Amino acid sequence: MLFRSFNVTKHLRKEPNTAKITVYGLSEQRRQALEARKDKVPVELSAGYQGASFLIFLGLLDSATSHQEGPEWVTTVHMDDGKKGRKKRGAISFKAGGSWKKAAQDLVKNMDVSAGNLVEKLGAKLSLEQLGSVFSSGFAAKGNSQDTLERILNGAGLTHSIQNGELEVREIGEPLFPANNATILKPDTGLIGTPSVRSEEHT
């Protein structure tokens, strides 16, 4: 099996991240198994230097198609990260005195994604500007769970996205990762040649 190319789209919005991987040399049995899968299959994409790989994308198989190029079979795999949670709908309700933090946690459970750094970011409580940390007269919401969660977080100056199957909560305007955690690409870290921008696929 040989990875020929991949194209990954990531952002910090609510919409799912997506990835497309082109694979050469899968057996007929494996091609048919991928193309026939009706349930969601976890797919992980990693890349990096020899002896040190980095996770680029972790998501669920959305679709797979194959075609023949000369003597080789080429399989294109499409994945998404967070699409399942984006579609989740539900209803929650709390009596007066209930907490916004508990409401946020229940919404994430309904989205069927890992809570990620939710508890860490919310701290001991989630306090919304002008509303405090508890409901004064009860709270009820029905509809898309992720939209409701975003409205609650926005009220506390927070926002969220789904990254590699986990909820990532951050302050509005805050980067996903600190600058000192970035991967450095230069000659003494193993980079060969000069970086260039390509509009479509990255080999």
Residue pairs with C-beta under 8 A, 6 or more apart in sequence:
1 23
1 24
1 25
1 26
2 23
2 24
2 25
3 21
3 22
3 23
3 24
4 22
4 23
4 24
4 74
4 203
5 21
5 22
5 201
5 202
5 203
6 19
6 20
6 21
6 22
6 45
6 47
6 56
6 57
6 201
6 202
7 19
7 20
7 200
7 201
7 202
8 17
8 18
8 19
8 20
8 45
8 56
8 57
8 202
9 17
9 18
9 19
10 17
10 57
10 163
11 17
11 161
12 159
12 161
12 170
12 176
13 161
14 82
14 86
14 146
14 147
14 150
14 160
14 161
15 82
15 86
16 59
16 80
16 81
16 82
16 83
16 86
16 162
17 57
17 59
17 80
17 81
17 82
17 162
17 163
18 59
18 62
18 78
18 79
18 80
18 81
19 43
19 45
19 56
19 57
19 59
19 78
19 79
19 80
19 81
20 76
20 77
20 78
20 79
21 43
21 45
21 76
21 77
21 79
22 74
22 75
22 76
22 77
22 201
23 74
23 75
23 76
23 77
24 72
24 73
24 74
24 75
25 72
25 73
26 34
26 66
26 73
26 75
28 73
31 64
31 66
31 73
31 75
34 41
34 61
34 64
34 75
34 77
35 64
35 65
35 66
37 61
37 64
40 60
40 61
40 84
41 60
41 61
42 58
42 59
42 60
42 61
43 57
43 58
43 59
43 60
43 61
43 77
43 79
44 55
44 57
44 58
45 55
45 56
45 57
45 58
45 79
46 53
46 54
46 55
46 56
47 53
47 54
47 56
48 54
49 189
49 190
50 190
54 183
55 164
57 79
57 81
57 164
58 81
58 164
58 165
59 79
59 80
59 81
59 82
59 164
59 165
60 79
60 80
60 81
60 83
60 84
61 77
61 78
61 79
62 78
62 79
62 80
62 83
63 77
63 78
64 75
64 76
64 77
64 78
65 75
65 76
66 73
66 74
66 75
66 76
67 73
67 74
68 74
81 162
81 163
81 164
81 165
82 113
82 161
82 162
82 165
84 112
84 113
85 111
85 112
85 113
85 145
85 146
85 162
86 144
86 146
86 162
88 110
88 111
88 112
88 144
88 145
88 146
89 142
89 143
89 144
89 145
90 107
90 110
90 142
90 145
91 140
91 141
91 142
91 143
92 103
92 106
92 107
92 110
92 139
92 140
92 141
92 148
93 138
93 139
93 140
93 141
94 102
94 103
94 135
94 138
94 139
94 140
95 135
95 138
96 134
96 135
96 136
96 137
96 138
97 134
97 135
98 134
98 135
98 138
98 139
99 125
99 126
99 133
99 134
99 135
100 125
100 126
100 127
100 128
100 131
100 133
100 134
100 135
100 139
100 152
100 155
100 156
101 122
101 125
101 126
101 133
103 139
103 141
103 152
104 118
104 122
104 126
104 149
104 152
104 153
105 115
105 118
105 119
107 145
107 146
107 148
107 149
107 152
108 115
108 118
108 149
108 167
109 115
110 145
111 145
111 146
111 149
111 167
113 162
113 165
113 166
113 167
114 165
114 166
114 167
115 166
115 167
116 163
116 166
116 167
116 168
116 169
117 166
117 167
117 168
117 169
118 167
118 169
121 158
121 169
121 170
122 169
125 133
126 133
126 152
126 156
127 133
127 156
128 152
128 155
128 156
129 155
129 156
129 157
131 155
141 148
149 160
150 159
150 160
153 159
153 160
153 169
154 172
157 171
157 172
158 169
158 170
158 171
158 172
159 169
159 170
159 171
159 172
160 167
160 168
160 169
160 170
161 168
161 176
162 168
163 176
168 176
170 176
185 191
185 195
